[in-house]
Amino acid sequence: MELIIPTKWDDVTIEMYIKLRPVLEVEQDPVTKAINMLTVLTDKKRKDIMNLTIPQYYKVLEKMKFLETEMPTKLNAKRFKVGKENYEFMVDAKEMLFGEYVSIMEIMQKASEDEGIMFDNLHKILTVICRPVEKKWFKWKPVKMDNSLIYKTQDNLLKNMSISLAYPIAFFFYTRYPSLMQTIKTFLVQEAVVKMKEAKTLLVDGDGSA
């Protein structure tokens, strides 16, 4: 039996990494760990892995050596393609939905006690700062977000975005999270004040015209 497995971080999706990360971090004997990693990387059952010949086993071990290397932390491109969709890395409070802000706050609060929660929700976090874009008149512009597109984006990033692309963005977000959230919070408060003033003006105008 010939196993097809990733040979570099570029081949590992976010979904695959979420399953792989606990295996990489848990202390196990080398053979058990290799088998568990292979079940994730190949999506095969344990019994299928056990049918490997000894030469095949050592061959796949060689292919998995990239797992011992560190993932990149430098973002090489601001705009990129995942699956069939184009995205742009941006931090813009004006483009963020209030529900997203609440969701990210809840995730990061829980992640402060358990780092694994952040990785398990990586696709949700990235959706806030990796927005779909489309080309209009030779310029790339953000696509207007709604709940349906948010879920579609989360699913696409989860299943198709490589961890080598996701990790640098997540690293940037994590290291700058407090200041980013404060900026967004300030913007939301300012927007709320404006809306309240507008509502108050409408009420006054309405009373005056009655």
N, C-alpha and C positions, 0 to 999 in steps of 0.2 A: 504494500500500500504506500502510495506517494502522497505526502502531505504538502499542501500549499499553505505557507505561513508568511506573515510579514517579515521583512528583512531589515526594515528601518522604521524609525518613528513616523515618517511620512505615511506609512501604510497602516498605522494604528488609528482608528477613529476614536472620537470621544466616548462613544458607547462601549467600544472594546476596552478602552483604558479604565473606565469606571469599574468594569468587571475584573480587569487585570491588576489594578492597584492594590487591592487587599492581598492578593496572592504574592505580589512582590514584597510587601511589607511584613508578612507573617513569617516567623521562624519555622522552617520545615527542613527535613532532610533533603538533600539535593535531588534525588530521584522523584520524590513526591512533589516537590516544588515544580520540577520540569514537567511532570505529567499535568499538574493543575494549570500551568501556564499554557501548555499546548491545547488543553480543552477550551481555553478562552480564545487563543489565537487562531484556532482552526474551526471552532464551533463543532468539534467532534466530541463524542462521548468517551468516557474513560476507557471503556472496553475496546474502542477503536484504536486508541493510542497504544494500548497494551499489545496490539497485533503488529506493531512495528518490529522489524528485525533490529538486531544490535547495530549493524552499520547505519541503518536508517535513523535510529535513535541518535547516534553521535552526529549524524549529518544535520539533523534539525537543531541539535544543541548548538552547533556552530552558527547556524542561521539566527539563533536567538541571542547571540552575544551583544547585539545592539541594545538590548534591555539593560545592560550594565553601564551604558553611557548616559550622560546627563542630557536632558532635553534642552533645546535652545531657549534662551530667554529674550532674544533680540527679534523684534518684529521687522521683517524685511520689506513688507508692502502694506500700505494703508488700505488698498482696495484689492479684493481677491474673489475668486470664484469657488463656491462649494456646491457640489452637485451641478444643477443647471442654473443656479441663481448667483447673482453678483452681490457682494456686500462691501461695505466700507466701515472701517474702524473709526468711530466718532464718539465723542463724549459731549452730548448736547442736551441740556436740560429741557429745552423747548420741544425736543422730539420725543421726550419720555412721557409715557402714560402714568397717571397717578398710581394705578394698580401695580405697575411694574416697580415703582419706587417702594411701595409697601412690601411687595414680594421679596425684593432684593434685601431690604432691611431685615426681614424675618430670617432669610437664609443666612446672612452674614452674622446675625446675632447668635444663631445656633452654631455656626461654624467657628465662633470664638471659643467654643467648648469642645468641638469635634471638627478638625480640619477636613475629615472625610466628607462631611456634609457639603462643603464648598465644591469638592470635586464631583460629587454625585449630582449636583445641580449646575454644573459648569455650563451646560448648553443654555440654561435659563439666564444665567448671569451674562453670558456672551451675547444673548439676543438683545440685551439693553444697550450694548456698546458696539454691536456689529449689525448695522442696519441695511436692509435690502436697498439697492440703488438701481436705477435704470437710466439709460442714455437718452437724453432728449436734446435735440439740436446740438449734437456734438459735446454735450456736457452731462456729467453724471449727477443725478439728483436723487435724494432720498424718496423712497416710496412711502406714501402715507400709511401709518401703522394703525391697525385695529386689532381686536382680540383674535380674530381668525388668522390674520397674518402673523401675529406673535406666536401662536401655537404651531403654525406651518414652519416658521423660521426655527423654532426650538427643535422640532422634529428633524429638519434637514441638517442642522448643525450637529445634533446628536449622532445621526446615522452616517453622515458623510464628511464632516470636518475632521481633518487629521489633528492629532494631539500636538504635533510639531508646530502647527499653525495656531492652534487654540492656546497652548501653554504660554507663549510670550504675551498674548493679549490678557490672559488671566493673571499673569505675573504683574503686568502693568496695573491692572485693576486692583489687585490685592495690595500692592505696595502703596497705592495712592487712594485707597478706598475712603479713609476718613475725610480727606480734603474734597474728593469728588462728591461724596454724599452731602457734605456741608454746602457745596456749591449748588447742588440740585435742590436741597432743602430750602436754601435762601431764595432760589428762583421760584419754587412752589409757593412759598409764603408771600413773596411779592406779587405773584399772579393772583393769589387768593385775595389780597388786599385790593387789587385793581378790580376784581370781579365784585367784591363787596361794595366798593364805591359806585360801580356802574349800577348795581342792583338798587342801591340807596337813591341814586339819581333818578332812576326810572320810577321808584315809588313816589318821590317828591313831585316829579313831573306829572305823574298820574293823579296825585291829590290835587295839584294845582289846576288841572284841566277839568276836574269833576264839577 
